[in-house]
Amino acid sequence: MLGDVHAEDQAVAAALELFRREAVEAVLCVGDFLDGPGDVVRTGELLRERGVEVVRGNHERWWQSDTMRDLPDATP
């Protein structure tokens, strides 16, 4: 399980590699992969490529409703 990823693509890549090596069958991202200092596009691609199920968190809801966009490192 991953949570509060906040676009930390390098950390996500490392975690997913560990899960792969440990033969983890399924991974769930419990929200908040948006709004962070890393590469949000790469983060999304990594999650999609590995078949990670993603639950929408408050940062995804804020992005969809165009609220809280003045946060530091907010995803455009």
C-alpha positions, 0 to 999 in steps of 0.5 A: 500500500502506498499513500500520500505520494505527492508526486514523489516519483523517485520514491514511488519507483523505488517502492514499486521495485521493492514490491516487484522483488518481493512478489507483491501481488497487488498494490493500492495507492490510498490517495494524494498522488498529486500536489508535490515537488516531484514529477506528477506525470511520471508518478501517474505513469509508474502507477498505471504501468504497474497496475496500481489501483488508486483511490482519490484523496483530498488532493485529487478532489481539490484538483478536480474542483479547482480548489486549494490550487495555491498550495506549494507545489500544486499540480496545475 
